[in-house]
Amino acid sequence: MTAARRLAAIMFTDTVGSTASAQLDEAGALRNLQEQGRLFRPILAEFGGREIKSTGDGFLVEFESALKAVQCAVELQRRLHERDTEPGVQPTRVRIGIHLGDVEQRDGDIFGDAVNIAARMEPIADPGGVCVSAQVHDQVRNKLPFQLERLGARSLKGLQEPMEVFRVRLPWLAPETETSAASGSRVAILPFTNMSPDATDQYFADGLTEELIATVSKIHDLSVISRTSVMQYKNQAKRVAEIGRELGVTRVLEGSVRKAGKRIRVTVQLIDTAGDKHLWAETYDRELDDIFAVQSAIAEKVAGELGLRLVKSERESLEKKPTQSSEAYTLYLRGLQLFQERSEDSIRQARQCFERALEIDPRFARAYVALADCHLYLANRGLEPEHEAAAKARSALAHATDLDPDLPELHAALSHLHFNEDNGPAAEAEARQAIELNPSSAGPSHILAELAGVRGETDQMLKFRETASRLDPVNPTNVGSLGEALLFSGREADALEYWRKMEVLFPRQVAEHRAEYYLSKGDLAGAKEHLSLREHLPSPERLWTTWVRGSIAALEGLRPQALAAIRELETSGFGPIRYNLVAIIHLLLGDVDSYFANMERALDAHSMFPLAVMYHPLTAKAREDPRYPLLVERLRQLIGFAAH
């Protein structure tokens, strides 16, 4: 039979929590779904919807018109809302996703990217809500009595580029229940409590937290908050409702682990942050060798409680063991904890743990990736020769590629390596592959933002920074990266408001960025105030404080003090990144020639801060110089991007 292709609006519906409901009351759940079908089908017919098939707890429907599809979806949710308010009725919450695109009909079914995208759009909707793609939005805007709220670009499984998503604002949804995009499928895994007799086993609890985040992130329709953000809540007594608001999630997973010899006990519970309700709890008493089965079971249970269906590839990925050796895995977890301490000694100790793990199991792909991360970290901070570290990282990643080429962490590390080597196209390709394999990974979005900025695409730069911030909302790195992206995109007021909101959580980082902001405005009193504030907070970084003092002196016309700061930066072993800071002090002194000379040094050393050169208000004067476009052209050519 010849396949027929046509443009169609595709609607997917799914009943929230149907799997869990069926486990509790199979007969009642079946009756509820049958009643839902009786309610839905006349409405589908009213708006010209053609039911392609029922998935048991939802529908796949085709419409000739995007407008009719959205009107139908709104009417379905309105009728369900009215029904749920009736006495004695079991409430039913449904998510609906709609996309417009080409479909192919074969044997009564439809296929194509439009079907797949609509299926991926549906889990982003709030329970009781409707989400649509940009293609649908363009067809229906100004034709509905409801606002379409932009939720930003989202990475969807199977697509190279993120897609714009919009939410239909339904008036009967209470503001407090209408959460941010994908809140129904966003989860935070809080740091596990160490209940082991030996307090030094804390590394096992921290490592298990990180591994669970990685495991649950394999479920593509589930957005998982990154490790850096959740670890901010370690040993804190905050209520889950407050944590949920700060992280933008409606579900948190918390638990404890007790390790005694070769036995482990893992206790977990999934909590609804809005009502502080326990949705599910379980205790696993197992041998240490069974830890991977425990992680997989938890991931599958979380998906089921959130009404998500796992595809075959996701189940296979969850069931794959990273290593057959519990000893190698224990060393790996110890290494993860040491790596997160981020000191020179801890990184070197972490490297030793990963090397020992690989001696035990030379086929442990993730240990190779972690080893490469250690080398890259040491090189970035001038603690290991760059070429030597790059060679070691490249070798480790080659081993990992041979063993597990679909490992998300592998492609994130490869992106980092290529970025360090100024290979822009390769860094971009690997970052996109990492996101494709794990949409919850925030790190690759930072690299994509940097590369977009180098190309001059400030809207894309900001979009990727926003994505990273959404996945890792209370990461100190975002205080700089997102705030600067807002500032560099011309949204100065938004940058200041963002820093104001983050000040309570991260006073050190906010003080630094506000000091730089006031410097750029020539407000020396404001710069001095925030410099003093930063110096009185823990662990002031001498590289930064020396630079800011030199910059203030330059703007005050105190040339000897500014030159003294330059000498300190040049002679104190700060590494090649100092060229960027020395250049700015020279620029503020009015020595534009020395600015460009130092930026050439930074470029030759692969240590230039390109976004600061191209967008920072402090360097605006240099961008008026005829040498500036030549510098940017050389940067783009070095990275592998054609000049714009």
C-alpha positions in Angstrom: 0.0 0.0 0.0 1.4 3.5 -0.9 2.0 5.6 2.1 0.1 9.0 2.1 1.8 12.1 3.6 0.0 15.2 4.8 0.2 18.1 7.2 -1.7 17.5 10.4 -2.0 18.7 14.0 -1.3 15.8 16.3 -2.6 15.6 19.9 -1.4 13.2 22.6 -3.2 12.8 25.9 -2.0 10.9 28.9 -3.6 10.3 32.3 -1.4 11.3 35.2 -0.6 8.5 37.7 -2.5 5.8 35.8 0.1 3.2 36.4 0.2 3.8 40.2 -3.6 3.9 40.3 -3.9 0.6 38.5 -1.5 -1.0 41.1 -3.7 0.2 43.9 -7.1 -0.4 42.4 -7.0 -2.0 39.0 -10.8 -2.3 38.6 -11.4 1.2 39.7 -8.7 2.6 37.4 -10.2 0.7 34.4 -13.6 2.1 35.1 -12.2 5.6 35.3 -10.4 5.2 32.0 -13.5 3.9 30.3 -15.5 6.8 31.6 -12.8 9.1 30.4 -13.2 7.6 26.9 -17.0 8.1 27.0 -16.4 11.8 27.9 -13.6 12.4 25.4 -14.9 10.8 22.2 -17.9 13.1 21.6 -15.7 16.1 22.2 -13.1 14.8 19.7 -15.8 14.4 17.1 -17.2 17.9 17.8 -13.8 19.4 16.8 -13.1 17.1 13.9 -10.6 15.0 15.7 -9.8 11.6 14.2 -8.9 9.1 16.9 -6.0 7.1 15.6 -5.7 4.8 18.6 -6.2 4.6 22.3 -3.0 3.9 24.4 -5.0 2.5 27.3 -4.5 5.6 29.5 -4.6 8.2 26.7 -5.3 9.0 23.0 -3.5 9.7 19.8 -5.7 12.1 17.7 -5.2 13.8 14.3 -6.8 17.2 13.3 -6.7 19.0 10.0 -6.4 22.4 11.9 -4.0 23.4 14.7 -6.7 25.8 16.0 -9.3 23.0 16.2 -6.8 20.8 18.0 -6.1 23.4 20.7 -9.8 24.3 21.1 -10.5 20.6 21.5 -7.7 20.2 24.1 -9.0 23.2 26.1 -12.6 21.8 26.0 -11.4 18.4 27.2 -9.6 19.9 30.1 -12.6 22.1 30.9 -15.0 19.2 31.0 -12.6 17.1 33.1 -12.3 20.0 35.5 -16.1 20.4 35.8 -16.5 16.6 36.3 -13.8 16.5 39.0 -15.8 19.1 41.1 -18.8 16.8 41.2 -19.3 15.0 44.6 -18.2 11.3 44.7 -16.2 11.5 41.5 -12.6 10.2 41.4 -10.5 13.1 40.1 -8.7 12.6 36.8 -5.7 14.7 35.7 -4.7 14.5 32.0 -1.7 16.1 30.2 -2.1 17.1 26.6 0.6 17.9 24.0 0.1 19.2 20.5 2.4 19.6 17.5 1.9 20.5 13.8 3.9 18.7 11.1 4.0 16.1 8.3 2.7 12.6 9.0 2.6 9.4 7.0 -0.4 7.1 7.0 0.0 3.4 6.8 -2.6 0.7 7.6 -4.8 3.0 9.6 -1.9 4.4 11.8 0.2 7.5 11.4 3.9 7.9 11.7 6.6 10.6 11.5 8.4 13.3 13.5 5.2 15.1 14.1 3.8 12.1 16.1 7.0 11.7 18.0 7.3 15.4 18.9 3.7 15.5 20.1 4.3 12.5 22.3 7.4 14.2 23.8 5.5 17.5 24.2 2.8 15.9 26.3 4.9 15.2 29.5 5.9 18.8 29.6 2.4 19.9 30.3 1.2 20.4 33.9 -1.4 17.9 35.1 -4.7 19.2 33.8 -2.8 21.4 31.3 -2.0 21.8 27.6 1.4 22.4 26.0 2.0 23.2 22.3 5.0 23.6 20.0 6.1 26.8 18.4 4.5 25.6 15.1 1.1 25.3 16.7 1.6 28.6 18.6 2.2 30.5 15.3 -1.1 29.1 13.9 -3.3 29.9 16.9 -1.9 33.0 18.6 -4.5 35.8 18.8 -7.2 33.3 17.8 -7.9 32.0 21.4 -9.3 33.7 24.5 -6.4 32.3 26.5 -2.8 33.4 26.9 -0.1 31.3 25.5 2.9 31.4 27.8 6.4 30.8 26.4 8.2 28.2 28.4 11.5 28.4 26.5 13.5 25.9 24.5 13.4 22.3 25.6 15.5 19.4 24.5 13.3 16.5 23.3 14.5 13.0 22.7 15.4 12.3 19.1 15.9 16.0 18.1 19.2 17.7 17.6 17.9 21.2 18.3 15.8 22.3 21.3 12.2 23.2 20.6 10.2 26.1 21.8 7.3 25.1 24.0 4.2 27.1 25.0 1.6 26.5 27.7 -2.0 27.4 27.4 -3.0 29.4 30.5 -6.3 27.8 31.6 -8.3 30.2 33.9 -9.6 27.4 36.1 -6.1 26.3 37.1 -5.2 27.9 40.4 -2.0 29.9 40.3 -0.4 27.9 43.1 -1.0 24.7 41.2 0.1 26.0 37.9 3.8 25.4 38.2 6.8 26.0 35.9 7.1 24.0 32.7 7.6 20.3 33.2 7.1 20.6 36.9 5.1 17.4 36.9 8.0 15.6 35.4 10.8 17.5 37.3 12.3 15.8 40.3 15.1 16.6 42.7 17.1 13.8 44.4 18.3 15.2 47.7 21.5 14.2 49.3 21.2 10.8 51.0 21.8 10.5 54.7 24.7 8.3 55.8 23.3 5.9 58.4 26.4 3.6 58.4 28.2 2.8 61.6 31.4 4.3 60.1 31.1 8.1 59.6 33.7 7.9 56.9 31.2 6.1 54.7 29.7 9.5 54.0 31.3 9.2 50.6 29.1 6.2 49.8 25.9 8.2 50.6 27.1 11.2 48.5 28.2 8.9 45.6 24.9 7.0 45.7 23.1 10.4 45.4 25.1 11.3 42.4 24.7 7.9 40.8 20.9 8.0 41.3 20.8 11.4 39.6 22.7 9.9 36.7 20.4 6.8 36.6 17.1 8.6 36.8 18.3 11.1 34.2 18.3 8.2 31.7 14.5 8.6 31.5 14.3 11.2 28.8 10.8 12.5 29.7 12.0 13.2 33.2 13.9 16.3 34.1 16.3 15.8 37.0 17.9 18.7 38.9 21.7 18.5 38.7 24.0 17.4 41.5 25.5 20.8 42.2 22.1 22.3 43.1 20.8 19.5 45.3 24.1 19.2 47.2 23.4 22.8 48.5 20.8 21.1 50.8 23.1 18.7 52.4 22.8 18.8 56.2 20.1 21.5 55.9 16.8 21.4 57.8 14.7 23.1 55.1 11.2 21.9 54.5 10.6 20.1 51.3 8.0 22.8 50.2 10.8 25.5 50.4 13.2 23.3 48.6 10.6 22.6 45.9 10.0 26.4 45.4 13.8 27.1 45.2 14.4 24.3 42.7 11.2 24.6 40.7 10.1 21.0 41.3 6.9 19.4 42.7 8.5 16.1 43.6 11.6 15.3 45.7 13.2 12.0 46.4 15.0 11.7 49.7 16.5 8.8 51.5 19.3 7.2 53.5 21.8 4.5 53.1 23.4 2.2 55.7 26.5 0.3 54.6 27.9 -2.5 56.8 30.5 -4.7 55.2 29.0 -6.2 52.1 25.4 -5.4 53.1 23.5 -2.2 52.3 20.1 -0.9 53.3 18.7 1.9 51.1 15.5 3.7 52.2 13.8 6.1 49.8 10.6 8.1 49.7 9.1 10.3 47.0 7.4 13.4 48.4 4.9 15.9 46.8 6.4 19.2 47.8 3.2 21.2 47.5 1.3 19.2 50.1 4.3 17.6 51.9 2.6 14.2 51.1 4.5 10.9 50.9 3.7 9.4 47.5 5.8 6.3 47.9 8.4 4.7 50.2 10.5 1.6 50.0 13.4 -0.1 51.8 15.9 -2.2 50.0 18.0 -4.7 52.0 20.6 -6.1 49.6 24.1 -7.2 49.1 26.5 -4.5 47.9 26.8 -6.3 44.5 23.0 -5.5 44.0 23.4 -1.7 44.3 22.8 -1.3 40.5 19.5 -3.2 40.7 18.4 -1.0 43.6 19.2 2.1 41.6 17.3 0.8 38.5 14.3 -0.2 40.7 14.1 3.3 42.2 14.3 5.0 38.8 11.5 2.8 37.4 9.4 3.4 40.5 9.8 7.2 40.3 8.9 7.1 36.6 5.8 5.1 37.4 4.7 7.4 40.1 5.0 10.4 37.8 2.9 8.6 35.1 5.8 8.2 32.6 6.1 5.2 30.3 9.6 3.8 29.8 10.6 2.8 26.3 12.7 -0.4 25.6 15.9 1.5 25.2 15.4 3.3 28.5 14.8 0.0 30.4 17.9 -1.5 28.8 19.9 1.5 29.8 18.7 1.3 33.4 19.5 -2.3 33.7 23.1 -2.0 32.3 25.7 -2.5 35.0 28.6 0.0 34.8 31.0 -2.6 36.4 30.9 -6.1 37.7 33.1 -5.3 40.7 31.7 -3.9 43.9 35.2 -3.0 45.0 35.9 -0.9 41.8 32.5 0.7 42.2 33.2 1.7 45.8 36.5 3.2 44.8 34.6 5.1 42.0 32.1 6.5 44.5 34.9 7.6 46.8 36.6 9.3 43.9 33.3 11.2 43.0 33.1 12.6 46.5 36.8 13.7 46.4 36.4 15.3 43.0 33.5 17.4 44.2 35.6 18.9 47.0 37.4 20.8 44.2 40.8 21.3 45.8 44.1 20.3 44.3 44.7 17.6 46.8 41.2 16.2 46.6 41.4 16.1 42.8 44.7 14.2 42.8 43.3 11.8 45.4 40.2 11.3 43.2 42.4 10.5 40.3 44.1 7.8 42.3 40.8 6.3 43.2 39.7 6.1 39.6 43.1 4.6 38.6 42.8 1.9 41.2 39.2 1.2 40.2 40.4 0.7 36.6 43.2 -1.6 37.8 40.5 -3.8 39.2 38.1 -3.5 36.3 39.7 -2.2 33.1 36.3 -2.2 31.4 34.7 0.4 33.7 33.9 3.1 31.2 32.6 5.7 33.6 35.8 5.5 35.6 37.8 6.4 32.5 35.5 9.4 32.0 36.0 10.5 35.6 39.7 10.1 35.3 39.7 12.4 32.2 37.6 14.9 34.1 40.4 15.0 36.8 43.1 15.8 34.2 40.9 18.5 32.5 40.2 20.1 35.9 43.9 20.2 36.8 44.9 21.6 33.4 42.2 24.3 33.5 43.7 25.6 36.8 47.3 25.4 35.7 48.0 22.5 38.1 49.0 20.1 35.3 50.7 20.9 31.9 48.0 21.5 29.4 49.3 19.3 26.6 50.2 16.5 29.0 46.7 16.6 30.7 45.0 16.8 27.3 46.8 13.7 26.1 45.9 11.7 29.2 42.3 12.8 29.0 42.1 11.9 25.3 43.5 8.5 26.0 41.1 7.8 28.9 38.1 9.0 26.8 39.2 6.8 23.9 39.0 3.8 26.2 35.6 4.9 27.4 34.4 5.3 23.8 35.5 1.7 22.9 33.6 0.4 26.0 30.4 2.4 26.0 30.0 5.0 23.2 26.5 6.0 24.3 27.6 7.2 27.8 26.3 10.7 28.3 29.2 11.7 30.6 31.6 10.6 27.9 30.3 13.1 25.3 30.1 15.8 27.9 33.8 15.2 28.7 34.7 15.1 25.0 32.9 18.4 24.6 35.0 19.9 27.4 38.2 18.5 25.9 37.5 19.9 22.4 36.4 23.3 23.9 39.8 23.5 25.8 41.5 22.8 22.5 39.5 25.6 20.7 37.8 23.0 18.4 34.4 24.7 18.3 32.6 22.4 15.9 33.7 19.3 17.7 32.9 20.8 21.1 29.4 21.7 19.8 28.7 18.3 18.3 29.7 16.5 21.4 27.7 18.9 23.7 24.6 18.3 21.6 25.2 14.5 21.7 25.5 14.7 25.5 22.2 16.5 25.8 20.5 14.1 23.4 21.6 11.2 25.6 20.8 13.0 28.9 18.6 16.1 28.6 19.0 16.7 32.3 22.7 17.4 31.9 23.4 21.1 32.5 27.2 21.3 31.7 27.0 20.9 27.9 24.5 23.9 27.7 27.2 26.1 29.2 29.6 25.2 26.3 26.9 25.7 23.7 26.2 29.1 25.3 29.8 30.1 25.0 30.1 29.0 21.4 26.8 30.8 20.5 28.2 34.0 22.0 31.4 33.6 20.0 29.3 33.4 16.9 27.5 36.6 17.9 24.2 34.8 18.6 23.3 36.5 21.9 19.7 35.2 21.9 21.0 31.6 21.6 23.7 32.3 24.3 21.0 33.4 26.7 18.7 30.5 25.8 21.4 28.0 26.6 22.3 29.8 29.9 18.6 29.7 30.9 18.5 26.0 30.1 21.5 25.3 32.3 20.0 27.4 35.1 16.7 25.6 34.9 18.5 22.2 35.2 20.8 23.4 37.9 19.0 26.3 39.5 21.1 26.9 42.7 24.5 26.3 41.2 27.0 29.1 42.1 28.3 29.0 38.5 25.0 30.2 37.2 25.2 33.3 39.3 27.9 34.5 36.9 26.9 32.7 33.7 23.2 33.6 33.6 23.6 37.0 35.2 26.3 37.9 32.7 24.3 36.5 29.8 21.4 38.7 30.7 23.7 41.7 31.0 25.5 40.9 27.7 22.2 40.6 26.0 21.1 44.1 26.9 18.8 43.0 29.7 20.6 45.0 32.5 17.6 45.3 34.8 16.9 41.6 34.6 20.6 40.8 35.4 20.4 43.1 38.5 17.1 41.5 39.6 18.5 38.0 39.2 21.5 38.8 41.3 19.3 40.4 43.9 17.3 37.1 44.2 20.4 35.0 44.4 22.2 37.2 47.0 20.8 35.2 50.0 22.0 31.9 48.6 25.3 33.1 47.1 26.5 36.4 48.7 30.1 35.8 47.6 29.4 35.4 43.9 26.8 38.2 43.8 29.3 40.6 45.5 31.8 39.8 42.8 29.5 40.4 39.9 28.0 43.6 41.4 31.5 45.0 42.0 32.3 44.4 38.3 29.0 45.9 37.3 29.7 49.1 39.3 33.2 49.2 37.8 31.6 49.2 34.3 29.3 52.1 35.3 32.2 54.1 36.8 30.5 53.9 40.2 33.7 53.5 42.3 31.8 53.8 45.6 29.6 50.9 44.7 32.6 48.8 43.4 34.5 49.5 46.6 31.5 48.6 48.8 31.1 45.2 47.1 34.8 44.5 47.0 34.9 45.1 50.8 31.9 42.9 51.3 33.5 40.1 49.3 36.8 40.4 51.2 34.9 40.0 54.5 33.2 36.8 53.3 34.9 33.4 53.5 37.7 32.5 51.0 38.2 35.7 49.0 40.1 34.8 45.8 43.3 36.8 45.5 43.3 36.8 41.7 39.9 38.5 41.6 40.6 41.0 44.5 43.9 42.0 43.0 42.3 42.7 39.7 39.4 44.7 41.1 41.7 46.8 43.3 43.9 47.4 40.2 40.8 48.4 38.1 39.6 50.8 40.8 43.0 52.4 41.0 43.1 52.8 37.2 39.7 54.5 37.1 40.8 56.8 40.0 43.8 57.8 38.0 46.2 56.2 40.5 48.6 54.8 38.0 51.3 53.5 40.4 48.8 51.4 42.3 47.2 50.0 39.1 50.7 49.1 37.7 51.5 47.4 41.1 48.4 45.3 40.7 49.5 44.3 37.2 52.9 43.3 38.5 51.3 41.1 41.2 49.1 39.4 38.6 52.0 38.8 36.3 54.4 37.4 39.0 52.1 35.5 41.4 51.6 32.3 39.4 48.0 32.8 38.4 48.4 31.1 35.0 47.6 32.4 31.5 44.1 33.5 32.5 45.8 36.5 34.1 46.3 38.0 30.6 42.6 38.8 30.4 42.7 40.7 33.7 45.9 42.5 33.1 44.5 43.6 29.7 41.5 45.2 31.3 43.5 47.2 33.8 45.7 48.5 30.9 42.5 49.4 29.1 41.1 51.3 32.1 44.4 53.2 32.3 43.9 54.2 28.7 46.7 52.0 27.3 44.7 50.3 24.4 47.9 49.0 22.8 48.7 46.9 25.9 45.1 45.7 26.1 45.3 44.2 22.6 48.9 42.8 23.2 47.6 40.9 26.3 44.5 39.7 24.5 46.8 38.2 21.8 48.8 36.5 24.6 45.6 35.1 26.0 44.5 33.9 22.6 47.9 32.2 21.9 47.6 30.5 25.3 44.0 29.3 24.6 42.9 31.2 27.7 40.9 34.1 26.3 37.6 35.0 27.9 35.8 35.6 24.6 32.4 36.7 26.0 34.1 39.4 28.1 36.0 40.6 25.1 32.9 40.8 22.9 30.2 41.9 25.4 31.4 43.1 28.8 30.7 46.8 29.5 34.2 47.1 30.9 35.7 46.4 27.5 33.4 48.6 25.4 36.1 51.1 24.6 38.3 48.4 23.0 35.4 47.4 20.7 35.7 50.9 19.1 39.2 50.2 18.0 39.9 48.9 14.4 41.9 46.0 15.9 38.9 44.6 17.7 37.2 43.0 14.6 40.6 41.5 13.6 41.0 40.0 17.1 37.5 38.5 17.0 38.0 37.2 13.5 41.2 35.4 14.6 39.4 34.0 17.6 36.6 32.6 15.4 39.1 31.1 12.9 41.0 29.5 15.7 37.9 28.0 17.1 36.8 26.8 13.7 33.9 29.2 13.0 33.7 31.3 9.9 33.9 35.0 10.4 30.5 36.7 10.8 
